[in-house]
């Protein structure tokens, strides 16, 4: 798993436990098994990581809707 994937997974867990505002970059790094340097090599801020997670989520949602629409039969 690439470092940023582990960071994303750890961030989701951290935000699920304590919410985004209370999420700690240090705890995210610890859960991912990476240093703060690894975090900042991938993201400038915690907010940038959140935007990346939201972008990924929205892309998956759009793909799901496109698939549903493409497989729907016209009435």
C-alpha positions in Angstrom: 0.0 0.0 0.0 1.4 3.4 -1.0 2.1 5.8 1.9 -0.7 8.2 1.0 -3.2 5.3 1.0 -2.2 4.4 4.5 -2.4 8.0 5.6 -5.9 8.3 4.1 -7.1 5.2 5.8 -5.7 6.4 9.1 -7.2 9.8 8.6 -10.7 8.3 8.0 -10.3 6.2 11.2 -9.1 9.2 13.2 -11.9 11.5 11.9 -14.5 8.7 12.6 -13.3 8.5 16.2 -12.8 12.2 17.1 -14.2 14.3 14.2 -12.1 16.3 11.8 -11.6 19.3 14.0 -10.1 17.2 16.8 -8.2 14.8 14.4 -4.4 15.0 15.0 -1.8 14.7 12.3 0.4 13.0 14.9 -2.2 10.3 15.6 -2.9 9.9 11.8 0.8 9.3 11.2 1.1 6.9 14.2 -1.9 4.9 13.0 -0.5 4.8 9.4 3.0 3.9 10.7 4.6 6.9 9.1 6.4 10.0 10.3 5.1 13.6 10.2 7.6 14.1 7.4 5.8 11.4 5.4 2.5 13.2 6.0 3.9 16.5 4.9 5.5 14.9 1.9 2.0 14.0 0.7 -0.1 16.9 2.0 0.5 20.5 3.0 -2.2 20.5 5.7 -4.8 18.3 7.4 -7.4 20.3 5.3 -5.7 19.3 2.1 -6.0 15.6 3.1 -9.7 16.1 3.8 -10.2 17.7 0.4 -8.4 14.7 -1.2 -10.6 12.3 0.7 -13.8 14.2 -0.3 -12.6 14.3 -3.9 -12.1 10.5 -3.9 -15.5 10.0 -2.3 -17.3 12.2 -4.8 -15.5 10.5 -7.8 -16.7 7.1 -6.5 -20.3 8.5 -6.1 -20.3 10.0 -9.6 -19.0 6.7 -11.1 -21.7 4.8 -9.3 -24.4 7.1 -10.6 -23.0 7.0 -14.1 -23.1 3.2 -14.0 -26.7 3.2 -12.7 -27.8 5.6 -15.4 -26.0 3.7 -18.1 -27.6 0.4 -17.1 -31.1 1.9 -16.7 -33.7 1.1 -19.4 -35.4 4.1 -21.0 -39.1 4.1 -20.3 
